[in-house]
Amino acid sequence: MFSVLESIRERALAQPERILLDDGQRTLNAAELWQAIQLLRAWVQANGCQSIAIAGDNSFGWIISDLALLELPVRVIPLPTFFAAAQIAHVLKEAGVDTLLAPAAVLDSFAGASVSGAEILSVDYDIAAARLDAVPAVTHITAYEKITFTSGSTGTAKGVRLSLATLGNTARAIAAALQPLAIETHLGVLPFATLLENIAGIYAPLLQGVRIHVRRLEQLGLASPEQFNPFLLLAEIQRVQPHASILVPQLLLALVSLLERGVSIGNSFRFIAVGGGKVARRQLEQARALHLPVFEGYGLSECGSVVALNLPGADRIGSVGKPLSHCAIRIADDGEIMVRGAVMSGYLGDAESSCSEIATGDLGHLDADGFLHVSGRKKNMFITAFGRNVNPEWVEAELLRFLPIRQVAVFGEALPRNVAIVVARNGFTQADVDAAVAECNRALPDYARIGQVVMAPEPFTCDNGLATANGRVRRAAIEKQFAQWLAVPSLTITNSRSAEK
C-alpha cells in the first residue's frame, strides 16, 4: 500500500481525533479524512472511471480527491490553476480525461468541454463529479499513474507520467529528511496541483501526521501573479504561525522585503524550503540574516519533484543540497546533471520509458562534500563576444533580488555587452530599475554584468507568448520581439590612410 494512505488509516484507528487538515474555519481529523477518502474511492470504483482530472483551488476537497485515487488503477491529472483555457482543453484531450472532480462551481467553467452528468459527491467538502462526453479512447489502465503537465518553454504542455513507486519514494525521502525537525504544522502556499506542493506539502507531511493548513490562493494574496498581495500572505503566516512552508523565489523576495522594513512574523518557522527557480545566494543570505530558516532544494517533474535539498546540519548556501535518499546524482562529461533512482515512466503519448537515468538539461557540479551546485540550463548558456560562457538564470536570479525588477530575461550571445529585458514592478520607474541593475552589477564579475537595460512595454505573460503559464520566460519569443536590441553589431574596418584624407 502507498504509505501515505497507510499512515492515514493507522492514525484513524489509533488517533482518530488527531487533526490533519485545517482551513482556518474548520478542521478535519484522521478519522474524518479516512472516511471521506473511502467514500470517494467507492464512487470512483463503482463508476468505472479511468482517467480523472482534479480541478479547483486549494481546499479540503482537492486533497481528499487526490488521496482517494491513490493505488487505484487510474490515471490522475491535476489541472494547474494557472493554465489558460486552451491549455486545459489540450490536457483534457491528451490525457483522455473521462471524469472531472472539482467544486460544483468550477465544473460550470468546463461547459465547453462537453461536460455532462454532474453529480454532487460531497456537500461537506464541495466535491462534485462530471463525466466528459466524446473523449478519445484511452488504453485500459491497469496501474495508478499521475500525469503532471509542465508548460515548458513552448505553448504546448507535456504530460510527465509518474508511477506510484516514484511518488511514494520521493515523499518518504522528504519525510525522512525532515523528521529530525519535529515539524507539526505546514502552511500550504503553492497550488496543490503543483507537483512540489503536492508531494512535499501534502504527502510528506501526512506521512508524519503533520497538520496541514489549507488556504485558498486568494487568501494568500496569490490569486494571480499580476495581483500578488504580499500583505495577505504575511497576515496568514502571522495568524497560523506554521513550522514549515514551501516558497518560490519571488515569494521569498516579498517576505524578505517586508521583514527588512520591520514587519514581524514571529519565530514559528523551523524550515522553509525554496525552489522552483534559481535563488540568488545573496537572497538566501539576506533571509538567514533575518532569522528565516530558508533552505534551497532542487528537482524536476521528470524525477518526481525533489531530488536534492539543503537541511539543518547539512547545508551549504550556493548549493541546492545533497541528493535525498531515494536517488543518486552524477555529472556527465559535458557538465549535465544526471539523476538515477527517481525517474518518470515517460511522456504521455510516447512509448513506455525504460530508462534508469534522467538527463535533466541542467548544468552543475558536485563539490567534494557531495553538495550539488546548479549553474543553469544547458540550452540557455550563451557565449559573449569576448568568449565568456554565461548562464542567464544565474544573472537573472541576482537581478530579481531587487524589488523594482518584476521580470527579466538576459541575453548576450556574441554580443559585446549583456542585455537585460526588464519588466518593472508597478510603482517603479526606469530610474529605479537602472539603480537596481547598477547595484547588482557591482557584485557580479565583469563578464556577467548588464551593459544595457531595455524596458519591456508590458509584462511577460502566457497570453502574449513571452512566458509560460507558470511564469517562466520564453527566451526565444522574447529574443524575437526585442531583436533590434539583441542584434550582433557588424564589424567595419576603415582604411586609416583613406580616413586621413
C-alpha positions in Angstrom: 0.0 0.0 0.0 1.1 3.5 -0.7 2.4 4.6 2.7 0.6 7.9 2.9 -2.8 6.0 2.8 -1.5 3.5 5.3 -0.4 6.3 7.6 -3.8 8.0 7.5 -5.6 4.7 8.1 -3.4 3.8 11.0 -3.9 7.2 12.6 -7.7 6.9 12.0 -7.6 3.8 14.1 -5.0 4.8 16.8 -5.5 8.6 16.9 -8.9 9.3 15.3 -9.1 12.8 16.8 -5.7 13.9 15.5 -6.2 17.0 13.3 -4.7 16.6 9.9 -6.3 19.4 7.9 -7.2 22.9 9.0 -8.7 25.7 6.8 -8.9 28.3 9.5 -12.7 27.8 9.9 -12.9 24.1 10.5 -10.7 21.1 10.9 -10.6 17.5 9.6 -9.3 14.8 11.9 -7.8 11.5 10.9 -11.0 9.5 11.2 -13.0 12.1 9.2 -10.3 12.2 6.5 -10.1 8.5 6.2 -13.9 8.2 5.9 -14.1 10.9 3.2 -11.3 9.1 1.2 -13.1 5.7 1.4 -16.5 7.2 0.3 -14.9 8.8 -2.8 -12.9 5.7 -3.7 -16.1 3.7 -3.7 -17.8 6.1 -6.1 -14.8 6.0 -8.5 -14.7 2.2 -8.5 -18.4 1.9 -8.9 -18.4 4.2 -11.9 -15.5 2.7 -13.8 -13.5 5.9 -14.1 -10.2 5.6 -15.9 -8.7 9.0 -16.5 -9.6 11.5 -13.8 -8.7 15.2 -13.6 -8.8 17.2 -10.4 -9.6 20.9 -10.7 -10.1 23.9 -8.4 -8.4 26.0 -5.8 -6.6 24.6 -2.7 -9.2 23.0 -0.5 -10.1 20.0 1.6 -11.9 18.6 -1.4 -8.8 18.8 -3.6 -6.7 16.8 -1.1 -9.5 14.3 -0.5 -9.9 13.7 -4.2 -6.2 13.3 -4.8 -5.8 10.9 -1.8 -8.8 8.8 -2.7 -7.4 7.9 -6.1 -4.0 6.7 -4.8 -3.4 2.9 -5.5 -6.5 2.6 -7.8 -5.8 1.6 -11.4 -6.5 5.1 -12.7 -4.8 8.0 -14.4 -4.8 11.1 -12.3 -4.3 14.6 -13.8 -4.1 17.6 -11.5 -5.2 20.7 -13.5 -3.0 23.7 -12.7 -4.9 26.8 -11.7 -2.6 28.9 -13.8 -3.2 27.1 -17.1 -5.1 29.0 -19.8 -8.4 27.6 -21.2 -6.6 26.4 -24.4 -4.0 24.6 -22.3 -6.8 22.9 -20.2 -8.5 21.8 -23.3 -5.2 20.3 -24.6 -4.7 18.5 -21.3 -8.2 17.0 -21.2 -7.8 15.7 -24.8 -4.2 14.4 -24.5 -4.9 12.6 -21.2 -8.2 11.2 -22.4 -10.0 12.5 -19.3 -13.3 10.9 -18.8 -14.1 12.3 -15.3 -13.7 15.7 -13.6 -13.5 16.1 -9.8 -13.9 19.7 -8.7 -16.1 22.1 -6.7 -19.6 22.4 -8.4 -19.0 26.0 -9.3 -15.7 25.1 -11.1 -17.4 22.4 -13.2 -19.6 25.2 -14.8 -16.4 26.6 -16.3 -15.9 23.4 -18.3 -19.1 23.8 -20.2 -17.1 24.0 -23.4 -15.5 20.6 -22.7 -18.8 18.7 -23.2 -19.3 18.1 -19.5 -22.4 16.1 -18.6 -24.0 14.3 -15.7 -22.7 16.5 -12.9 -23.2 14.8 -9.6 -22.5 16.2 -6.1 -20.4 13.7 -4.2 -19.8 15.6 -1.0 -21.6 18.7 0.2 -19.3 18.9 3.3 -16.1 19.1 1.2 -17.6 20.6 -2.0 -16.7 17.7 -4.3 -18.6 17.3 -7.5 -18.0 14.9 -10.4 -18.9 15.1 -14.0 -18.3 12.8 -17.0 -16.8 14.1 -20.2 -18.5 13.2 -23.4 -16.8 12.1 -26.6 -13.3 11.8 -25.0 -10.7 10.0 -27.2 -10.3 6.3 -26.4 -7.5 5.5 -23.9 -5.6 2.3 -23.4 -7.0 0.3 -20.5 -5.2 1.5 -17.4 -4.0 -1.3 -15.1 -2.0 0.6 -12.6 -2.0 4.0 -10.9 -0.2 6.8 -12.6 -0.2 10.6 -12.1 0.3 12.9 -15.1 1.8 16.2 -14.2 1.7 18.7 -17.1 4.6 21.1 -17.4 4.2 24.2 -19.5 7.8 24.1 -20.7 9.3 26.7 -23.0 6.7 26.4 -25.6 2.9 26.8 -25.5 2.2 23.1 -25.6 2.1 21.4 -22.2 3.8 18.0 -21.9 2.5 15.3 -19.7 5.0 13.6 -17.4 3.9 10.1 -16.3 4.8 9.3 -12.7 4.2 5.9 -11.1 3.0 5.2 -7.6 6.5 4.0 -6.6 8.2 7.2 -7.8 5.7 9.4 -5.9 5.9 7.3 -2.8 9.7 7.1 -2.8 10.0 10.8 -3.1 7.5 11.6 -0.4 9.2 9.1 2.0 12.6 10.5 1.3 11.4 14.1 2.1 9.6 13.0 5.2 12.7 11.1 6.4 15.0 14.1 5.8 12.7 16.4 7.8 11.8 14.0 10.5 14.5 15.3 13.0 13.0 18.8 12.8 9.8 17.7 14.6 7.6 19.7 12.3 4.0 19.8 13.5 2.3 22.3 11.2 2.7 23.1 7.5 1.1 26.1 5.6 0.4 25.2 2.0 1.3 28.3 -0.1 1.7 26.9 -3.6 -1.2 25.5 -5.7 -1.8 21.9 -4.8 -1.8 21.0 -8.5 1.9 22.0 -8.4 3.9 18.7 -8.1 6.2 20.3 -5.5 3.4 21.2 -3.1 1.5 18.0 -3.9 4.4 15.8 -2.9 6.3 17.9 -0.3 3.4 19.8 1.1 0.7 17.1 1.3 2.1 13.6 1.0 5.3 14.1 3.1 3.5 16.0 5.9 0.7 13.4 6.1 3.3 10.6 6.4 4.4 12.3 9.6 1.0 13.3 10.9 1.7 17.0 10.4 -1.3 19.4 10.5 -1.7 21.0 7.0 -3.1 24.5 7.0 -5.2 24.8 3.8 -5.9 28.2 2.4 -7.4 29.3 -0.9 -4.8 31.1 -3.1 -6.8 34.3 -2.9 -6.5 34.2 0.9 -2.7 34.1 0.5 -2.7 37.0 -1.9 -1.8 34.7 -4.8 -5.0 34.9 -7.0 -2.6 35.8 -9.9 1.0 36.9 -10.3 -0.3 40.3 -11.5 -2.4 40.8 -8.4 0.0 39.3 -5.8 -0.6 40.9 -2.4 2.3 40.1 -0.1 0.5 41.5 2.9 -2.2 38.8 2.7 0.5 36.1 2.7 2.1 37.9 5.6 -1.2 38.0 7.5 -1.8 34.3 7.1 1.8 33.5 8.3 1.2 35.7 11.4 -2.1 34.1 12.0 -1.1 30.4 11.5 2.5 30.5 12.9 3.5 27.5 10.8 6.5 25.4 11.4 7.1 24.9 7.6 6.2 26.1 4.2 7.4 25.9 0.6 8.1 29.1 -1.3 9.3 30.1 -4.8 12.0 32.7 -5.1 9.6 35.6 -5.7 7.6 34.8 -2.6 10.8 34.7 -0.6 11.8 38.1 -2.0 8.5 39.6 -0.9 8.8 38.1 2.6 12.4 39.3 3.0 11.4 42.8 1.7 8.7 43.1 4.3 10.9 41.9 7.1 13.6 44.3 6.2 11.0 47.0 6.7 10.5 46.0 10.3 7.4 43.7 9.9 7.4 40.8 12.3 6.1 37.3 11.5 7.1 35.7 14.8 9.6 32.8 15.1 7.5 29.8 14.5 9.3 28.6 11.3 11.6 25.7 11.7 12.0 25.0 7.9 11.2 27.0 4.8 12.0 25.2 1.5 12.6 27.4 -1.5 12.7 26.0 -5.1 11.0 26.2 -8.5 13.7 28.5 -9.8 17.2 29.7 -9.3 17.7 31.5 -6.0 20.4 34.2 -5.6 23.0 33.4 -2.9 22.6 36.9 -1.5 18.9 36.5 -1.2 19.4 33.4 0.9 22.0 35.3 3.0 19.5 38.1 3.5 16.8 35.7 4.6 19.2 34.0 7.1 20.2 37.3 8.5 16.6 37.9 9.2 16.4 34.6 11.1 14.4 32.8 8.4 15.4 29.1 8.2 15.4 29.0 4.4 16.9 26.1 2.6 17.2 25.7 -1.1 16.4 22.5 -2.9 16.3 21.2 -6.5 14.1 18.9 -8.5 12.1 18.4 -11.7 8.8 16.8 -12.7 10.6 14.1 -14.7 12.1 12.9 -11.4 9.0 13.1 -9.3 9.9 16.5 -7.9 12.6 17.0 -5.2 15.9 15.2 -5.6 18.3 17.3 -3.6 17.7 19.5 -0.5 19.7 21.5 2.0 18.9 20.7 5.6 19.9 22.0 9.0 23.2 20.3 9.7 23.8 19.5 6.0 23.6 23.0 4.4 25.7 24.9 2.0 24.5 28.2 0.7 25.1 28.4 -3.1 24.3 24.7 -3.5 20.9 23.0 -3.7 21.9 20.5 -1.1 22.8 16.8 -1.1 20.8 14.2 -3.0 17.9 12.7 -1.0 18.0 9.0 0.0 15.8 7.8 -2.9 18.1 8.9 -5.7 21.7 9.3 -6.9 23.2 12.1 -8.9 26.2 12.1 -11.3 27.6 14.8 -13.6 28.1 13.9 -17.2 31.3 14.8 -19.1 29.7 18.0 -20.5 28.5 19.1 -17.1 24.9 18.0 -17.3 23.2 16.7 -14.1 22.0 13.1 -14.4 19.6 11.6 -11.9 19.2 7.9 -11.1 16.7 6.1 -8.9 13.9 8.7 -9.4 12.6 8.6 -12.9 9.4 9.1 -14.8 7.6 6.4 -16.8 7.9 8.6 -19.9 5.9 11.4 -21.5 2.2 11.0 -22.3 1.8 9.8 -25.8 5.3 8.4 -26.1 6.4 4.8 -25.8 6.9 3.5 -22.2 10.3 4.6 -20.9 12.7 2.0 -19.6 15.5 4.4 -18.8 17.1 4.2 -15.4 18.6 7.7 -15.6 17.2 11.2 -16.4 19.2 13.8 -18.3 18.0 16.9 -16.5 19.1 19.5 -19.1 20.7 21.4 -16.2 24.4 22.1 -15.8 26.2 21.8 -12.5 28.7 20.0 -10.3 29.1 18.1 -7.1 31.6 19.5 -4.7 34.0 17.5 -2.6 31.4 17.1 0.2 28.6 15.9 -2.1 26.6 19.1 -2.4 25.0 19.8 -5.7 25.6 23.2 -7.4 23.3 24.1 -10.4 24.6 26.8 -12.8 21.7 26.9 -15.3 20.0 25.3 -18.2 22.3 23.6 -20.7 20.4 25.0 -23.7 20.3 28.6 -22.3 24.0 29.2 -21.9 25.4 31.9 -24.1 28.9 32.9 -25.2 29.7 36.6 -25.2 31.7 38.3 -27.9 34.7 38.0 -25.6 34.4 34.2 -25.4 33.0 34.0 -21.8 30.3 31.5 -21.0 27.3 32.9 -19.1 24.3 31.1 -17.7 21.5 33.7 -17.8 19.5 32.2 -15.0 22.3 33.0 -12.6 22.4 36.7 -13.6 18.6 36.8 -13.6 18.3 35.4 -10.1 20.7 38.1 -8.9 18.7 40.8 -10.6 15.4 39.5 -9.2 16.6 40.2 -5.7 15.8 43.8 -6.3 12.2 44.9 -5.7 11.9 47.3 -8.8 12.5 44.3 -11.1 9.5 42.1 -11.6 10.6 40.0 -14.6 13.9 39.9 -16.5 15.5 38.0 -19.4 19.2 38.3 -20.0 20.8 37.8 -23.4 24.4 38.1 -24.6 25.1 35.6 -27.4 28.0 37.0 -29.5 27.3 40.5 -28.0 30.0 42.8 -26.6 27.6 43.6 -23.6 24.9 41.7 -21.9 21.4 43.0 -22.4 18.6 42.7 -19.8 15.0 43.0 -21.0 13.2 44.1 -17.8 9.6 44.4 -16.7 9.4 46.8 -13.8 7.0 46.3 -10.8 4.1 48.7 -10.6 5.1 52.0 -9.0 8.8 51.8 -10.0 10.4 53.8 -12.8 13.2 53.1 -15.2 15.5 55.1 -13.0 14.7 52.7 -10.1 15.5 49.8 -12.4 18.7 51.3 -13.6 19.8 51.9 -10.0 19.0 48.3 -9.1 21.0 47.0 -12.1 23.9 49.2 -11.2 23.9 47.9 -7.6 23.7 44.3 -8.9 26.5 44.8 -11.3 28.8 45.8 -8.5 28.6 42.3 -7.1 28.9 40.5 -10.5 32.1 39.6 -12.4 32.7 41.9 -15.4 31.7 39.3 -18.0 28.3 38.8 -16.3 27.4 42.4 -15.8 24.5 44.0 -17.6 25.7 46.6 -20.2 22.3 47.7 -21.4 18.8 47.7 -19.9 15.7 47.6 -22.2 12.4 48.3 -20.6 9.6 45.9 -21.8 6.3 47.8 -22.6 4.2 45.0 -21.0 4.7 42.1 -18.6 5.8 38.7 -20.0 2.6 36.6 -19.9 1.2 33.4 -21.3 -1.3 35.5 -23.3 1.4 37.4 -25.2 3.6 34.4 -25.6 6.5 35.7 -23.6 6.1 33.5 -20.6 4.9 30.0 -19.8 1.7 29.5 -17.8 3.7 29.2 -14.6 5.7 32.4 -15.3 8.9 31.1 -16.8 10.3 33.4 -19.5 10.1 32.1 -23.1 13.6 33.2 -24.3 13.1 32.5 -28.0 9.9 34.6 -28.1 11.5 37.5 -26.1 14.6 37.4 -28.3 12.5 37.6 -31.4 10.3 40.5 -30.1 13.3 42.5 -29.0 15.6 41.5 -31.8 16.6 45.1 -32.6 18.3 45.4 -29.2 20.0 42.0 -29.5 21.5 42.2 -33.0 25.2 41.4 -33.2 27.0 44.5 -34.3 28.7 44.4 -37.7 32.4 45.0 -37.8 33.5 47.9 -40.1 37.2 48.2 -40.9 38.2 51.6 -42.1 41.3 52.3 -44.1 43.2 54.6 -41.8 45.0 56.4 -44.7 41.8 57.0 -46.6 40.2 58.3 -43.4 43.0 60.8 -43.0 42.4 62.3 -46.4 
